[in-house]
Amino acid sequence: MPEAPAIRSLRARLARIPLTRPWAADVTSVGVIATHVMRTDGAEGWGFSWTPQIGAEAVLALLEHDIASAAVGREADPRQTWDGLWTHLHEAGSGGITTIALAGLDLALWDAEARAAGRSVADHIGRRRDAVPAYGSGVNLHYSLDELVAQVQRWVAAGFEAIKVKVGKPDIAEDADRLAAVREVLGPDRALMIDANQRWDLARATAAMERLAAAGPAWIEEPLRADDLAGHVELSRRIATPIAVGENLHTVHRFEEFLASGAIRIAQPNVVRVGGITPFLRIVERAQAHGVQVHPHLLPELSGQLALTLPGSPLAEDVEDAGFGDLGALVDESPVRIADGALTEVPHVGLGLRFRHHADAAS
C-alpha cells in the first residue's frame, strides 16, 4: 500500500472583513484567519478560523507558533490528527482560543482530502439531502422597533419560513412588545426563534419566558451564561419553550455534559469554535444518541454544507448581509446559495472557501 500522505506545511494569515451591518457599536468587522495546507502527495487545502471581534491575533499566533510546527509530519487525515494536536494545545486551554485555532488546520485538511477525491466536502462525508431550510437571523437587539420590523419584513419577502431575533432588553415589557410586532409580521404559521445571548440569570430567564411565551417561540437560545449547566437544568424544568445552546460550548465533552443532563432540546455547535469538522461530527453523533436535533450555528457557507449531511431536520442560519460571499471576502463564488428560504450547494470541490488577501478582503 502507498504511504499515507502527511502534512508538509501549514500557513496562516489574518484578514479583517468589514460588516455591512455592524453587530454592535464595537463589532464592525469579523476576523478570518485563512489557512493553507500542503500535503506530501502534493494535494493542498484551504480552511479558516474565525472570531467576530476578540482574539483573532491570538488565534493566528497559535496557528503560526504552536500548531504549524506540531502538525508538520503528522498524518494528513484530520480524523487521525485532531486528538493529538488537541492534546498538544491543552496546556493553553481545552477549548476556546485553542479549538478555534485548531479548526484552521482541521478545515484545511478536510478541504485537501475532498479536493484530492474530486468531491465537495458534503459528498465526501455523505450527503443526505440536496437542500436544507434556512432561517433569517440578525444581530438586532440594538435595532429600533421600526428597524426590526423592516428586517423581518425583508425575511418574509425573501421566502423564509423561520426567523430569529434577539431578546434581552432591560425591560421585559419592551422585549414582549418587539416580539408581538414581529409575530404580527410573521403571522401564525412561520417559526419565531429568540436568542438572549447569555443576558439573563435564572430568575430573570424564568420571568422573561413567562412573558415572552405568548409570542410562541420555537426555542430560546442561550438564556443563561453558556457554562451554567445547573441553571439550564433548572430552567428546563420551569419553562415549556425548548432550550437551545452550543454557540459557546467548545468541546465534545462539554456538549456531552449538556446533552446527558436533558436540559437542552437543540444543540448548536459552531463548526469553528468546536475545532472543525472532526469534532463537529462527533458532537452530532452524541446529539443523535440523546435524541437532540442539531442546527449548526452561523457560518452558512460552511455549516450549511454540513447541514446537508446531518440526520433529522437541520436548519441553516443566515445572518442578514453577513455571508462571506456577500461581504466580498471569497476568491471564488460562494459554495452555497440561499434563496426562497432554502440553502443549496453551488458546484465546487472541497469546501470551496478560499479567502482574499487582507488588502483586498473587502473589495
BELVEN-V845803 format. One record per backbone hydrogen bond with DSSP energy under -0.5 kcal/mol. CO is the residue of the C=O (numbers start at 1). NH is the residue of the N-H. E is the energy in kcal/mol with one decimal. If there is no record, write none. Layout:
CO/NH/E  CO/NH/E
This chain:
5/76/-2.5  6/8/-0.6  6/40/-2.4  7/73/-2.9  9/38/-2.1  11/36/-2.2  13/34/-1.8  15/17/-0.6  15/32/-3.0  16/18/-0.6  17/30/-2.3  20/22/-0.6  24/27/-1.4  27/23/-2.2  27/24/-0.9  28/19/-3.1  30/17/-3.0  30/32/-0.6  31/51/-2.2  32/15/-3.0  32/34/-0.9  33/49/-1.9  34/13/-1.9  35/47/-1.8  36/11/-2.4  37/45/-2.1  38/8/-2.9  38/9/-1.6  39/42/-1.8  43/39/-3.0  45/37/-2.9  47/35/-2.3  49/33/-2.3  51/31/-2.6  55/59/-2.5  56/60/-2.4  57/61/-2.2  58/62/-2.3  59/63/-2.3  60/64/-2.7  61/65/-3.0  61/66/-0.5  62/66/-2.0  62/67/-2.6  63/68/-2.2  66/70/-0.5  67/71/-2.1  68/72/-1.9  71/74/-2.4  74/7/-2.7  76/78/-0.7  77/80/-0.9  77/81/-1.5  78/82/-2.1  81/85/-1.7  82/86/-2.5  83/87/-2.4  84/88/-1.9  85/89/-1.9  86/90/-0.9  87/90/-0.5  89/92/-2.4  90/93/-1.9  95/97/-0.6  96/100/-2.6  97/101/-2.3  98/102/-2.3  99/103/-1.7  100/104/-0.7  101/104/-1.3  101/105/-0.7  102/105/-0.5  102/106/-2.5  103/107/-2.9  104/108/-1.0  105/109/-2.4  106/110/-2.3  107/111/-2.5  108/112/-2.5  109/113/-2.4  110/114/-2.6  111/115/-2.8  112/116/-2.6  113/117/-1.2  114/118/-0.6  114/119/-2.6  115/118/-1.2  119/350/-3.0  120/124/-2.3  121/125/-2.6  122/126/-2.6  130/345/-0.6  132/343/-3.2  133/316/-2.3  135/318/-2.5  136/164/-2.5  137/320/-2.5  138/140/-1.2  140/143/-1.6  144/148/-2.6  145/149/-2.7  146/150/-2.2  147/151/-2.0  148/152/-2.4  149/153/-2.4  150/154/-1.9  151/155/-2.0  152/156/-2.4  153/157/-2.4  154/158/-1.7  155/160/-2.1  156/159/-1.4  158/340/-0.6  158/341/-0.6  161/191/-2.5  162/136/-1.9  163/193/-2.8  164/138/-0.8  165/195/-1.8  170/172/-0.6  171/174/-1.2  171/175/-1.3  172/176/-2.5  173/177/-2.3  174/178/-2.4  175/179/-2.6  176/180/-2.2  177/181/-1.9  178/182/-2.1  179/183/-3.0  180/184/-1.8  181/185/-1.4  182/186/-2.5  183/187/-2.6  191/163/-2.1  192/218/-3.1  193/165/-2.0  194/221/-2.8  195/167/-2.4  196/199/-1.5  201/205/-2.9  202/206/-2.3  203/207/-2.3  204/208/-2.9  205/209/-2.5  206/210/-1.6  207/211/-1.3  208/212/-3.0  209/213/-1.4  211/214/-0.9  212/215/-1.8  213/216/-2.0  219/194/-2.2  219/221/-0.5  220/244/-2.3  221/196/-2.5  221/197/-0.6  222/198/-3.1  223/200/-1.1  225/228/-2.2  227/229/-1.6  228/232/-1.9  229/233/-2.2  230/234/-2.2  231/235/-2.7  232/236/-2.3  233/237/-0.8  234/237/-0.8  234/238/-1.1  235/238/-0.6  235/239/-1.9  242/220/-2.5  243/265/-2.2  243/266/-1.4  244/222/-2.5  245/268/-2.3  246/249/-1.5  246/270/-0.7  251/255/-2.0  252/256/-2.3  253/257/-1.8  254/258/-1.9  255/259/-3.0  256/260/-2.8  257/261/-1.2  258/262/-0.6  258/263/-0.8  258/264/-0.6  259/262/-1.1  265/293/-1.2  266/245/-1.8  267/295/-2.5  269/271/-0.6  269/297/-2.0  270/274/-2.1  271/276/-2.4  272/275/-1.4  273/96/-0.6  276/280/-1.7  277/281/-2.6  278/282/-1.1  279/283/-2.3  280/284/-2.1  281/285/-1.9  282/286/-2.0  283/287/-2.7  284/288/-2.6  285/289/-1.9  286/290/-1.4  287/292/-2.9  288/291/-1.2  293/267/-2.8  293/295/-0.5  299/302/-1.8  299/303/-3.1  299/304/-0.5  300/304/-1.4  302/306/-1.5  303/307/-2.3  304/308/-1.0  305/308/-0.5  306/309/-2.1  307/310/-1.0  308/128/-2.8  308/129/-1.3  316/135/-2.6  316/318/-0.5  317/319/-0.6  318/137/-2.2  319/322/-2.0  321/20/-0.7  323/327/-1.9  324/329/-2.5  325/328/-1.4  329/356/-2.7  335/346/-2.9  337/339/-0.5  337/344/-2.6  339/342/-1.5  341/134/-2.4  342/339/-2.2  343/132/-1.9  344/337/-3.1  349/352/-0.7  350/121/-2.1  352/354/-0.5  354/331/-3.1  357/360/-1.4  358/361/-1.1  360/363/-1.4
